[in-house]
Amino acid sequence: MKKDKKTYNYCIPSPMASFMKKIDDRTQMEASLLSMFFF
C-alpha cells in the first residue's frame, strides 16, 4: 500500500480516503497513529 506524505493514496473506498484526509488536515500525528491502527 502506497502512502504519500501530503495526501492519502490508499486503494480503499473514497469515503475512507476522505476521512483519512480530513484527519490529516487536522493533525499529522493523529493521522499517523490512526493509519497504524487501521492498516
C-alpha positions in Angstrom: 0.0 0.0 0.0 1.4 3.4 -1.0 1.2 6.4 1.3 2.1 9.9 0.4 3.2 12.5 3.0 0.6 15.1 2.0 -2.3 13.1 0.6 -3.5 9.6 1.3 -3.5 7.5 -1.8 -4.8 4.2 -0.4 -6.5 1.6 -2.6 -9.7 2.0 -0.5 -13.2 3.4 -0.9 -13.3 7.1 -1.3 -15.3 7.8 2.0 -12.5 6.3 4.0 -9.9 8.1 1.9 -11.6 11.5 2.5 -11.9 10.6 6.2 -8.2 10.0 6.5 -7.5 13.2 4.6 -9.7 15.2 6.9 -7.8 13.8 9.9 -4.5 14.6 8.1 -5.7 18.2 7.7 -6.4 18.3 11.4 -3.3 16.7 12.9 -0.5 14.9 11.2 0.3 12.9 14.3 -3.2 11.7 14.8 -3.4 10.6 11.2 -0.2 8.6 11.6 -1.5 6.9 14.7 -4.8 6.1 13.1 -3.2 4.8 10.0 -1.1 2.5 12.2 -4.3 1.2 13.8 -6.3 0.8 10.6 -3.6 -0.6 8.4 
